[in-house]
Amino acid sequence: MNTVESKVKNHMKHSDHIEYPDFDKMFNSIQMDELRVANQLKERSQRGKTKVAIVLGVSVAVMATPVYAAFQYDWSDVLSHKSGIESALQAGYGQSIEQSVTAHGVTLTVHNAFVDDNRTVLLYTIKPGMETDGAEIRYDQIVLKDSKGKPIEGHYYQQWNEEQGVYQGYFETDWVMSENQSDLQFSITGVRYLQDIQEEITLDPKDTKTQKFNIQKDGIETVEVQSFQHTEDQIMIRSNVTITDKALKEQTWARITAYDPNGNMLKETESPVYGTEGATGVYSSMQIFNEQQFKERADHFTFTYTHEKERTDGTWNVELSLSKQQMETGSVKKETDIPLQSLDGEAKISGVVVTPTQIRLTIDHQDYYRLPYRTYQLEVGGKVLEGYVSHEGTLNSNQTELRFEQSDSSLMDVNSMANKPIIFIAKDRVDEHAGDQTSIRLTNISTQPQTVSKEYEGFHINWTYYLKDGNLYVGSSSPESTFGGVNQTYFLDVGEKQYLTPLYFNDSDNKHTEVFHDFKGKDIDLYVSNYTTKKPDGDLRIPLHSTK
């Protein structure tokens, strides 16, 4: 499944080139769920992920019996990234639902609902109809519908509760009720039980050439494995998988698994990235390992992918009558006109919405403008709330929404916040720039890596290039901390721009690697399409006091 964030493709200002993965989003999104980035906090086969509620079509109704279900669960682990909901739950906010429906041995229960002027969140459990050993389950469809049957876009997260034998989860949407009372329907269609399939491969961890393995199973044809030096002591393993089953391509996590002689799995040193689109349309994954461990301790390897083991067909509907009256009493809305003068063009904070679970800021700006900051915070009465850019719901090209989770029960008294100073903080400024016509000459291109150093736009940049398996690889980096990195390059072939495809990017030290497949030349003049710069002293601190 695609993530919600993948629906947002804000291109660079000068993006007159081929599409490529949004590496800014991939490595820096606070939501950590974009592009199937594995959750480091969950070391289990389930691999906790935020997933999109995708509407796949009209569900076929089945006989189901609603029942009342009263049971207390600990939601703290499930809500570890949703502190606002957890705090609201502990403070007694929210609407108790405790309504269940059972069909074909599977029970869906909605326990609580939180409805305010920022979002709607449901806490639910699924009791599976068969033994799963905690393995992941997914659905053909999981959706919230309004009173007219219109699907409401959202996402869900869930994890296995071994003690209670259920999957606990939340469904969240930015949809806000226009009235105090609404009749809705929460439903799932088709429960799919997943398992990890492992195929042994004879991978040589010390071989830097491309290694290809035939799988020919479950809609997977081949996997090609490449290794790259990531940092001084880390190695990046990139696997390109040829998948003929479109459904599998959209839903699987395919990767390389390494084991030591005792059968212990070697863990990645950074969060892996699954399911990016390769240059030729293949499924690509990137994993970072400790180089010494991978090359010297790894004893055998498998190609591992997620596959559907069994399924239970059917539809489970829970009818809901939701009210936001309780949360409405703890909400404050303000229209503001606070300019962000340090940004290019006109931008201003136009609105603030404070609820018991979340604070939302709306920033008005020019079309498709991307805020040049990586970190957002609100300082409320001396306490700091972490924020993120919201990519859900119907997006406005002239607006950006920032959301900040409430994180302390002392902040639940929203009305008292009118007397507390609130300061908006934006940090880690990274500005995007179009490249100029200055070229970087690459000569005698061969399988032997070569490095040239050039001054570019006032920055010292090192360029390393070489051929591997007939493909041209170009890496760029700079020792200067204010240089953010080269995003994409191109060369001219009979006057036509030939863009290189970004392969991976290490934001911490601005290293960037690109590839051009089936390269035939010997010398080229390389041009920078776009690049970024950092401003460590470019933080914003703006009091939120101006109202109208």
C-alpha positions in Angstrom: 0.0 0.0 0.0 1.1 3.5 -0.7 1.4 5.8 2.3 -0.6 9.0 2.7 2.6 11.0 2.3 3.3 9.5 -1.1 0.2 11.2 -2.4 2.0 14.5 -1.9 4.6 15.2 -4.6 5.8 18.8 -4.1 8.5 19.1 -6.7 11.4 21.5 -6.7 10.8 25.0 -8.1 12.8 24.0 -11.2 11.6 20.5 -11.6 11.5 20.3 -15.4 13.0 16.8 -15.3 12.1 13.2 -14.8 10.5 12.2 -11.5 12.6 10.6 -8.8 12.1 9.6 -5.2 11.5 12.4 -2.7 14.7 11.9 -0.6 13.9 14.9 1.5 10.7 13.2 2.5 12.2 9.7 2.7 14.9 10.5 5.2 13.5 13.5 7.0 9.7 13.2 7.4 8.8 13.4 11.1 6.0 10.9 10.3 8.5 8.2 9.6 6.0 6.2 7.7 6.6 7.4 4.2 8.0 5.1 1.6 7.8 2.1 4.0 10.5 3.2 6.3 10.8 0.6 9.0 10.0 1.6 12.5 13.2 1.2 14.6 11.2 1.0 17.7 9.4 -2.2 16.6 11.7 -5.2 16.2 9.1 -7.7 15.2 7.8 -9.2 12.0 4.8 -7.0 12.1 7.0 -3.9 11.5 4.6 -1.2 12.7 3.6 1.1 9.9 1.1 3.8 9.3 -1.1 2.5 6.4 -3.6 4.2 4.2 -7.2 3.4 4.3 -7.6 2.7 0.6 -11.1 2.3 -0.9 -11.0 -0.7 -3.2 -14.6 -0.8 -4.2 -18.1 -1.6 -2.9 -18.0 -4.2 -0.1 -20.2 -7.3 -0.1 -22.2 -7.4 3.1 -22.1 -10.5 5.3 -24.2 -11.5 8.3 -22.7 -10.1 11.4 -23.9 -9.7 14.9 -23.2 -6.5 16.9 -22.5 -6.9 20.6 -21.5 -4.8 23.5 -17.9 -5.3 24.4 -16.5 -3.8 27.6 -12.8 -4.5 28.2 -9.9 -2.3 29.3 -6.7 -2.2 27.3 -3.4 -0.4 27.8 -3.1 1.9 24.7 0.2 3.5 25.7 2.4 1.4 23.4 0.0 1.8 20.4 -0.2 5.6 21.0 3.5 6.1 21.6 3.6 8.5 18.6 0.2 10.0 19.3 0.8 11.5 22.7 -2.1 13.9 22.3 -4.6 11.1 22.0 -2.9 9.2 24.9 -3.0 12.3 27.1 -6.7 12.9 26.2 -7.5 9.3 27.0 -5.8 9.6 30.4 -7.5 12.9 31.1 -11.0 11.4 30.5 -11.6 13.0 27.1 -13.2 11.0 24.3 -16.3 9.1 23.7 -16.7 5.5 24.9 -18.0 3.3 22.1 -17.4 -0.4 23.0 -19.3 -1.8 20.1 -18.3 -5.0 18.3 -19.3 -7.0 15.3 -18.3 -10.7 14.7 -18.4 -12.6 11.5 -16.4 -15.7 10.3 -14.7 -15.9 13.6 -13.2 -12.4 13.4 -14.3 -9.7 15.8 -13.9 -6.0 15.2 -14.4 -3.7 18.2 -14.4 0.1 18.3 -13.5 1.1 21.9 -13.2 4.9 21.9 -13.6 7.9 19.6 -11.9 11.3 19.8 -13.5 14.0 17.7 -12.4 17.6 17.8 -11.7 20.5 15.4 -8.3 19.0 14.3 -9.1 15.3 13.6 -11.1 12.2 14.3 -9.5 9.1 15.9 -10.9 5.7 16.6 -9.3 3.1 18.9 -10.1 -0.4 17.8 -9.2 -4.0 18.3 -9.3 -7.0 15.9 -9.6 -10.5 17.3 -8.4 -12.8 14.4 -10.2 -15.9 13.4 -7.1 -18.1 13.4 -3.7 -18.4 15.1 -1.2 -15.8 13.8 1.7 -16.0 16.2 1.7 -12.2 16.1 2.4 -12.0 12.4 1.0 -9.0 10.6 -2.5 -8.8 9.3 -3.8 -6.4 6.7 -7.2 -5.7 5.0 -8.5 -5.3 1.5 -10.2 -2.2 2.9 -10.3 -0.3 6.2 -12.4 2.8 6.0 -14.6 5.3 7.8 -17.7 6.5 5.9 -19.9 9.5 6.5 -23.7 9.3 6.8 -24.0 9.4 2.9 -21.6 6.5 2.5 -18.8 8.6 1.3 -15.3 7.3 2.2 -13.3 9.5 4.6 -9.6 9.2 3.8 -7.4 8.2 6.8 -4.7 5.9 8.0 -4.3 3.2 10.6 -1.6 1.7 12.8 -1.9 -1.5 14.8 0.2 -4.0 16.7 -0.2 -7.4 18.3 -1.2 -7.7 22.0 0.0 -11.2 22.8 -1.5 -11.3 26.3 -5.1 -10.4 25.1 -4.8 -12.2 21.7 -5.9 -9.1 19.7 -4.5 -6.5 17.4 -4.8 -3.0 18.9 -4.8 -0.1 16.6 -6.0 3.4 15.8 -7.6 4.9 12.7 -6.9 8.6 12.3 -8.2 11.1 9.8 -7.9 14.9 9.5 -11.6 14.9 8.6 -13.6 17.1 11.1 -17.3 16.9 11.7 -19.2 20.0 10.6 -21.9 19.3 13.1 -21.9 18.3 16.8 -23.4 14.9 16.0 -22.8 12.6 13.0 -23.7 9.0 12.1 -20.7 7.2 10.6 -19.7 3.7 9.7 -16.3 2.1 10.4 -15.6 -1.1 8.5 -13.0 -3.6 7.3 -13.2 -5.8 4.3 -11.2 -9.0 3.8 -8.7 -9.9 6.5 -5.4 -11.1 5.1 -2.9 -13.0 7.2 0.7 -12.5 6.2 3.9 -14.3 6.6 7.6 -13.8 5.8 8.9 -16.1 3.0 12.7 -16.6 3.0 14.6 -17.9 0.0 18.2 -18.8 0.5 20.6 -16.9 -1.7 24.4 -17.5 -2.2 25.3 -13.8 -1.7 29.0 -13.0 -1.4 29.2 -10.1 1.0 32.6 -9.1 -0.2 31.8 -8.9 -3.9 31.1 -5.3 -4.9 29.7 -6.4 -8.3 26.0 -6.8 -9.0 24.8 -10.3 -7.9 21.7 -11.6 -9.5 19.5 -14.4 -8.1 16.5 -16.1 -9.7 13.5 -16.5 -7.3 10.7 -17.5 -9.8 8.1 -17.8 -7.0 5.0 -16.0 -5.8 5.1 -13.4 -8.6 8.8 -12.6 -8.0 11.2 -13.2 -10.8 14.7 -12.0 -9.8 16.5 -9.9 -7.2 19.7 -8.0 -8.0 21.9 -7.0 -5.0 24.5 -4.2 -5.0 26.7 -2.9 -2.2 28.0 0.6 -1.8 30.2 2.3 0.8 27.8 4.4 2.8 30.0 5.8 5.5 33.5 4.9 6.7 32.3 1.9 8.6 28.8 1.3 7.0 27.8 -0.5 3.9 24.6 0.1 1.9 22.9 -3.0 0.4 20.5 -2.1 -2.4 18.2 -4.8 -3.8 16.3 -4.4 -7.0 13.4 -6.8 -7.3 11.6 -7.7 -10.5 8.0 -8.4 -9.5 5.3 -9.5 -12.0 2.4 -9.5 -9.4 1.3 -5.9 -9.2 -0.6 -6.5 -5.9 2.5 -8.0 -4.3 4.6 -5.1 -5.4 2.3 -2.7 -3.7 2.0 -4.6 -0.4 5.2 -6.5 0.2 8.4 -5.7 2.1 11.2 -7.3 0.2 14.7 -7.2 1.7 18.0 -9.0 2.3 18.3 -10.8 5.6 21.8 -11.7 7.0 22.5 -14.3 9.7 25.6 -15.1 11.7 26.9 -18.7 12.2 24.6 -19.0 15.3 21.5 -18.1 13.3 21.2 -14.7 14.8 19.9 -12.0 12.4 22.2 -9.0 11.8 20.4 -5.8 12.5 20.6 -2.7 10.3 22.3 0.3 11.7 19.7 2.7 10.2 16.1 2.4 9.3 15.7 0.5 6.0 13.7 1.9 3.1 11.3 -0.5 1.3 9.4 -0.2 -1.9 10.9 2.8 -3.7 10.5 2.8 -7.5 13.7 2.0 -9.3 14.8 3.7 -12.6 13.4 0.8 -14.6 10.2 0.3 -12.6 11.6 -2.4 -10.3 11.0 -2.6 -6.6 14.0 -1.3 -4.7 15.0 -1.6 -1.0 17.9 0.0 0.8 19.5 -1.4 4.0 22.5 0.0 6.0 24.7 -2.5 7.9 27.9 -2.3 9.9 30.4 -3.1 7.2 32.7 -5.3 9.3 29.8 -7.3 10.7 28.2 -7.8 7.2 31.4 -8.9 5.5 33.0 -10.9 8.3 30.2 -12.2 10.6 27.5 -12.9 8.1 27.3 -16.6 7.5 24.3 -17.0 5.2 21.7 -14.8 3.5 18.1 -15.0 2.5 15.9 -12.9 0.3 12.9 -12.2 2.5 9.5 -10.9 1.4 6.0 -10.5 2.8 3.4 -12.8 1.4 -0.3 -13.5 2.0 -0.6 -16.9 3.9 -4.4 -17.1 4.4 -7.4 -14.8 4.2 -10.9 -14.4 5.6 -13.4 -12.9 3.2 -16.2 -10.8 4.5 -17.1 -7.3 5.7 -17.3 -6.0 9.3 -19.3 -2.8 9.9 -19.6 -0.9 13.1 -22.3 1.8 13.1 -21.2 4.9 15.0 -23.0 8.0 16.4 -20.2 10.3 17.2 -20.3 13.6 19.1 -17.7 16.3 19.3 -19.5 18.2 22.0 -17.1 17.1 24.8 -14.0 18.0 22.8 -15.6 21.2 21.4 -15.7 22.6 24.9 -11.9 22.3 25.0 -11.2 23.9 21.7 -10.0 27.3 20.7 -9.9 28.7 17.2 -8.1 31.9 16.2 -7.5 33.7 13.0 -4.1 35.3 12.8 -2.1 37.5 10.5 1.5 36.8 11.5 4.1 37.4 8.7 7.0 35.0 8.3 9.3 37.8 7.0 12.5 35.7 6.7 11.0 33.5 4.0 11.1 34.1 0.3 7.9 35.6 -0.9 4.9 36.3 1.2 4.1 33.8 3.9 2.1 34.2 7.1 0.5 32.2 9.9 -3.2 32.6 9.2 -4.8 30.4 11.8 -4.4 28.5 15.0 -6.7 25.7 16.3 -6.0 24.3 19.8 -7.8 21.1 21.0 -7.2 18.8 23.9 -5.2 16.4 21.6 -3.4 18.7 19.1 -2.5 22.2 18.0 -2.7 23.1 14.3 -1.1 26.0 12.6 -2.1 27.1 9.1 0.5 28.9 7.0 -0.6 30.8 3.8 2.0 31.1 1.1 2.5 31.2 -2.7 1.6 28.2 -4.9 3.5 25.0 -4.1 5.9 26.7 -1.8 7.8 24.3 0.5 8.7 25.6 3.9 12.6 25.5 4.2 12.7 24.0 7.7 13.1 20.4 8.9 12.1 20.9 12.6 9.0 22.6 14.0 8.2 23.2 17.6 5.7 25.1 19.8 6.8 26.4 23.1 3.7 26.6 25.3 4.1 28.0 28.8 7.7 26.9 28.8 7.0 23.4 27.5 8.0 22.3 24.0 5.7 20.4 21.6 7.2 18.7 18.6 5.5 19.2 15.2 5.3 18.0 11.7 4.0 19.0 8.3 0.6 17.3 7.6 0.2 15.6 4.3 -3.2 14.2 4.8 -6.6 15.1 3.5 -7.4 17.6 0.7 -4.3 19.7 0.2 -4.2 23.3 -0.7 -1.3 24.4 -2.8 -1.4 27.8 -1.1 -1.3 26.5 2.4 0.8 24.3 4.7 -0.6 22.8 7.9 1.7 22.1 10.9 0.5 19.8 13.6 1.8 19.5 17.2 0.8 16.7 19.5 -0.3 17.6 23.0 2.2 15.8 25.3 1.4 16.6 28.9 -1.9 16.3 30.8 -1.3 19.8 32.3 -1.9 21.2 28.7 -5.4 19.6 28.6 -7.0 22.8 30.0 -7.1 24.4 26.6 -8.9 27.6 27.8 -6.0 28.3 30.2 -3.6 28.4 27.3 -5.0 31.8 26.4 -3.0 33.2 29.2 0.2 31.3 28.4 2.8 32.5 25.9 3.0 30.5 22.8 6.1 30.7 20.6 6.4 29.1 17.1 9.9 27.8 16.5 11.3 26.6 13.2 14.8 25.1 13.0 17.2 23.4 10.7 16.7 25.6 7.7 17.5 24.1 4.3 17.0 26.2 1.2 16.7 24.8 -2.4 18.4 26.4 -5.3 18.5 25.9 -9.1 21.9 25.0 -10.5 23.7 27.3 -12.9 25.5 26.7 -16.2 28.9 25.8 -14.5 29.9 22.4 -15.6 32.0 19.7 -13.9 34.2 17.8 -16.4 34.4 14.0 -15.9 37.1 12.4 -18.0 38.4 8.9 -18.7 35.3 7.3 -17.2 36.1 3.7 -16.3 35.5 1.1 -13.7 38.3 2.7 -11.6 36.8 5.3 -9.2 38.1 8.8 -9.8 37.6 12.0 -7.8 37.7 15.6 -8.9 37.3 18.7 -6.7 35.6 21.8 -7.9 34.4 25.1 -6.5 30.7 25.5 -7.2 28.6 28.5 -6.1 31.2 29.2 -3.4 31.3 25.6 -2.1 34.1 23.1 -2.4 32.5 19.9 -3.8 34.2 16.5 -4.3 32.9 14.4 -7.3 33.6 10.7 -7.4 32.6 8.7 -10.5 33.0 5.2 -11.9 31.4 2.5 -14.1 29.8 -0.5 -12.6 28.0 -3.2 -14.6 27.8 -0.7 -17.5 26.2 2.0 -15.4 27.7 5.4 -14.5 27.7 6.2 -10.8 28.4 9.8 -9.6 28.8 10.7 -6.0 29.1 14.2 -4.6 29.9 15.6 -1.1 31.3 18.7 0.5 33.3 19.2 3.7 31.4 22.5 4.3 28.7 22.2 6.9 26.5 24.9 5.2 26.2 22.9 2.0 23.1 20.7 2.0 23.8 18.5 -1.0 23.3 18.1 -4.7 19.8 16.8 -5.5 20.2 15.9 -9.1 22.6 16.4 -12.1 22.4 16.0 -15.8 24.7 16.1 -18.9 23.9 17.1 -22.5 23.7 14.5 -25.3 23.1 16.2 -28.7 21.6 19.1 -26.9 19.2 17.0 -24.9 19.4 16.9 -21.1 20.1 13.4 -19.8 19.3 13.3 -16.1 21.0 11.0 -13.6 18.7 9.1 -11.2 19.2 9.7 -7.5 20.3 6.5 -5.8 20.7 7.5 -2.1 21.4 10.5 0.0 23.0 10.8 3.4 21.6 14.0 4.9 24.0 14.1 7.8 27.1 14.7 5.7 25.4 15.8 2.4 26.7 12.7 0.5 24.7 12.0 -2.6 25.0 9.3 -5.2 23.3 9.1 -8.6 23.3 6.6 -11.5 22.9 6.7 -15.2 22.1 3.3 -16.7 23.8 1.9 -19.8 26.3 4.7 -20.1 28.4 4.6 -23.3 30.6 7.7 -23.2 34.1 8.4 -21.9 34.0 12.1 -21.0 31.0 14.3 -20.1 30.3 17.8 -18.7 28.1 17.4 -15.7 25.6 20.1 -14.7 23.8 20.6 -11.4 20.1 20.7 -11.7 19.4 21.7 -8.1 21.1 21.7 -4.8 20.4 22.8 -1.2 22.2 24.9 1.4 21.9 25.0 5.2 21.5 28.0 7.5 22.4 26.9 11.1 21.6 30.4 12.3 18.3 30.7 10.4 16.0 29.6 13.2 12.6 31.4 13.6 11.0 32.3 17.0 7.7 34.0 16.5 5.2 34.7 19.4 1.6 33.8 18.4 -0.2 36.8 19.8 -1.4 38.7 16.7 -5.1 38.0 16.2 -7.9 39.6 14.2 
